[in-house]
């Protein structure tokens, strides 16, 4: 009896350009929205981050921004740059 080689899970096919909402979760600090907008402007994206719900203790806040990605590489680069902003804990 031979064991089948497990196949890696298939990633869903995306058709580019694709527009999606990104959530940025970070410390609730002054200028976080401006830092997110500035990072996006570096990619030619003129989107305004919309403040979402804060954490119960008031330490964290979410921002949502809608971005049109031209390809998978630009999607990954933008997510990486957003994650490097001081105080950002997660980008979804």
Backbone as CSV, one residue per row, in Angstrom:
resi,resn,N_x,N_y,N_z,CA_x,CA_y,CA_z,C_x,C_y,C_z
1,UNK,0.849,-1.173,0.000,0.000,0.000,0.000,0.890,1.229,0.000
2,UNK,0.678,2.124,-0.923,1.486,3.347,-0.984,0.669,4.533,-0.481
3,UNK,1.364,5.394,0.223,0.694,6.594,0.754,0.715,7.687,-0.303
4,UNK,-0.385,8.355,-0.442,-0.470,9.462,-1.401,0.294,10.663,-0.848
5,UNK,0.988,11.344,-1.731,1.707,12.553,-1.322,0.696,13.668,-1.124
6,UNK,0.690,14.275,0.075,-0.285,15.360,0.297,0.018,16.542,-0.622
7,UNK,-1.033,17.086,-1.156,-0.916,18.249,-2.036,-1.105,19.524,-1.219
8,UNK,-0.306,20.557,-1.525,-0.514,21.822,-0.806,-1.883,22.388,-1.158
9,UNK,-2.495,23.082,-0.211,-3.820,23.655,-0.513,-3.714,24.659,-1.653
10,UNK,-4.694,24.638,-2.517,-4.716,25.574,-3.644,-5.154,26.935,-3.177
11,UNK,-4.459,27.942,-3.643,-4.872,29.307,-3.352,-5.959,29.690,-4.339
12,UNK,-6.950,30.433,-3.871,-8.009,30.836,-4.798,-7.432,31.731,-5.895
13,UNK,-7.974,31.573,-7.061,-7.550,32.382,-8.194,-8.147,33.782,-8.060
14,UNK,-7.309,34.782,-8.165,-7.766,36.166,-8.147,-7.595,36.736,-9.539
15,UNK,-8.549,37.513,-9.950,-8.440,38.206,-11.229,-8.085,39.654,-10.937
16,UNK,-6.969,40.084,-11.479,-6.484,41.442,-11.258,-6.831,42.299,-12.448
17,UNK,-7.056,43.597,-12.212,-7.035,44.266,-10.920,-8.210,43.831,-10.059
18,UNK,-7.998,43.872,-8.728,-9.034,43.498,-7.778,-9.104,44.581,-6.695
19,UNK,-10.324,44.938,-6.325,-10.527,45.941,-5.289,-10.988,45.245,-4.022
20,UNK,-10.283,45.477,-2.930,-10.671,44.879,-1.646,-10.421,45.837,-0.505
21,UNK,-11.104,45.549,0.561,-10.917,46.316,1.777,-9.816,45.701,2.622
22,UNK,-8.943,46.520,3.133,-7.879,46.078,4.036,-8.177,46.645,5.411
23,UNK,-8.008,45.825,6.422,-8.139,46.301,7.796,-6.751,46.375,8.398
24,UNK,-6.484,47.497,9.018,-5.213,47.715,9.701,-5.541,47.849,11.182
25,UNK,-4.942,46.998,11.996,-5.172,47.022,13.439,-3.889,47.502,14.096
26,UNK,-4.012,48.538,14.909,-2.816,49.085,15.538,-3.119,49.780,16.842
27,UNK,-2.056,50.243,17.472,-2.199,51.009,18.697,-2.980,52.279,18.389
28,UNK,-3.882,52.642,19.274,-4.666,53.857,19.086,-3.776,55.049,19.423
29,UNK,-3.182,55.626,18.404,-2.244,56.730,18.598,-2.520,57.825,17.592
30,UNK,-2.061,59.027,17.925,-2.184,60.140,16.997,-1.435,59.805,15.713
31,UNK,-1.959,60.236,14.607,-1.329,60.138,13.292,-1.280,58.739,12.684
32,UNK,-1.920,57.740,13.303,-1.901,56.415,12.674,-2.601,56.468,11.323
33,UNK,-3.745,57.131,11.244,-4.462,57.239,9.964,-3.611,57.964,8.935
34,UNK,-2.923,59.024,9.338,-2.059,59.768,8.412,-0.890,58.902,7.950
35,UNK,-0.351,58.079,8.843,0.753,57.192,8.463,0.289,56.133,7.472
36,UNK,-0.921,55.613,7.662,-1.477,54.635,6.723,-1.672,55.289,5.357
37,UNK,-2.279,56.479,5.341,-2.509,57.188,4.079,-1.190,57.504,3.377
38,UNK,-0.181,57.909,4.141,1.122,58.229,3.560,1.770,56.999,2.947
39,UNK,1.669,55.863,3.630,2.236,54.621,3.094,1.550,54.240,1.788
40,UNK,0.241,54.409,1.725,-0.499,54.078,0.509,-0.164,55.034,-0.625
41,UNK,0.050,56.309,-0.298,0.404,57.283,-1.329,1.711,56.911,-2.009
42,UNK,2.598,56.240,-1.283,3.846,55.784,-1.875,3.625,54.788,-3.001
43,UNK,2.445,54.200,-3.048,2.086,53.258,-4.117,1.106,53.880,-5.101
44,UNK,0.873,55.190,-4.955,-0.059,55.866,-5.847,-1.519,55.636,-5.484
45,UNK,-1.772,55.204,-4.247,-3.139,54.944,-3.792,-3.583,56.127,-2.935
46,UNK,-4.624,56.813,-3.390,-5.129,57.979,-2.662,-6.415,57.592,-1.931
47,UNK,-6.277,56.707,-0.959,-7.440,56.257,-0.187,-7.361,56.815,1.224
48,UNK,-8.518,57.159,1.764,-8.569,57.695,3.123,-8.953,56.569,4.080
49,UNK,-8.095,56.292,5.078,-8.437,55.261,6.063,-9.656,55.684,6.884
50,UNK,-10.576,54.760,7.069,-11.782,55.010,7.851,-11.629,54.333,9.207
51,UNK,-11.748,55.142,10.239,-11.585,54.616,11.593,-12.751,53.699,11.927
52,UNK,-12.397,52.544,12.478,-13.402,51.578,12.894,-13.489,51.527,14.406
53,UNK,-13.825,50.382,14.883,-14.042,50.178,16.300,-12.724,50.099,17.062
54,UNK,-12.705,50.694,18.227,-11.569,50.581,19.122,-11.732,49.377,20.025
55,UNK,-10.670,48.958,20.639,-10.736,47.831,21.562,-11.458,48.250,22.842
56,UNK,-11.897,47.290,23.574,-12.639,47.563,24.804,-11.816,48.397,25.771
57,UNK,-10.528,48.107,25.872,-9.661,48.855,26.778,-9.138,50.152,26.198
58,UNK,-9.409,50.397,24.909,-8.986,51.636,24.276,-7.547,51.656,23.804
59,UNK,-6.876,50.506,23.833,-5.468,50.466,23.441,-5.296,50.328,21.926
60,UNK,-6.223,49.632,21.277,-6.111,49.358,19.846,-7.291,49.935,19.079
61,UNK,-7.068,50.141,17.776,-8.113,50.652,16.893,-7.941,50.000,15.528
62,UNK,-9.040,49.906,14.786,-8.960,49.395,13.421,-9.221,50.542,12.447
63,UNK,-8.568,50.438,11.306,-8.835,51.337,10.187,-9.094,50.472,8.972
64,UNK,-10.042,50.884,8.156,-10.317,50.165,6.923,-10.018,51.095,5.755
65,UNK,-9.422,50.511,4.741,-9.109,51.267,3.544,-9.374,50.360,2.338
66,UNK,-9.965,50.918,1.307,-10.253,50.161,0.097,-9.163,50.450,-0.933
67,UNK,-8.566,49.375,-1.432,-7.439,49.498,-2.354,-7.707,48.644,-3.583
68,UNK,-7.354,49.172,-4.757,-7.387,48.386,-5.979,-5.971,47.911,-6.252
69,UNK,-5.787,46.603,-6.194,-4.478,45.995,-6.438,-4.369,45.611,-7.899
70,UNK,-3.244,45.964,-8.513,-3.033,45.673,-9.926,-2.535,44.253,-10.172
71,UNK,-1.837,43.695,-9.179,-1.310,42.338,-9.297,-0.984,41.803,-7.909
72,UNK,-0.661,40.521,-7.828,-0.389,39.885,-6.547,0.843,40.474,-5.874
73,UNK,1.849,40.815,-6.662,3.061,41.390,-6.097,2.773,42.728,-5.399
74,UNK,1.989,43.584,-6.036,1.667,44.872,-5.410,0.820,44.663,-4.161
75,UNK,-0.057,43.670,-4.153,-0.860,43.366,-2.973,0.046,42.982,-1.807
76,UNK,1.000,42.128,-2.072,1.927,41.689,-1.022,2.798,42.840,-0.529
77,UNK,3.275,43.669,-1.453,4.138,44.797,-1.052,3.370,45.801,-0.192
78,UNK,2.148,46.110,-0.571,1.349,47.065,0.201,1.053,46.506,1.591
79,UNK,0.680,45.241,1.668,0.426,44.627,2.977,1.685,44.661,3.839
80,UNK,2.823,44.399,3.238,4.086,44.418,3.984,4.391,45.819,4.511
81,UNK,4.267,46.818,3.653,4.568,48.197,4.058,3.608,48.663,5.149
82,UNK,2.327,48.329,5.032,1.373,48.705,6.074,1.741,48.050,7.406
83,UNK,2.207,46.824,7.355,2.594,46.117,8.565,3.835,46.677,9.233
84,UNK,4.629,47.453,8.496,5.856,48.037,9.039,5.629,49.390,9.711
85,UNK,4.424,49.921,9.635,4.125,51.210,10.266,4.217,51.036,11.778
86,UNK,4.916,51.951,12.467,5.020,51.834,13.917,3.655,51.775,14.599
87,UNK,3.484,50.777,15.451,2.241,50.599,16.177,1.249,49.671,15.513
88,UNK,1.448,49.337,14.230,0.539,48.427,13.537,0.832,46.999,14.006
89,UNK,-0.219,46.308,14.412,-0.078,44.941,14.915,-0.472,43.896,13.872
90,UNK,-1.413,44.262,12.966,-1.888,43.279,12.006,-2.532,43.982,10.813
91,UNK,-2.363,43.383,9.640,-3.033,43.861,8.425,-3.821,42.685,7.858
92,UNK,-5.097,42.878,7.671,-5.961,41.820,7.136,-6.516,42.230,5.790
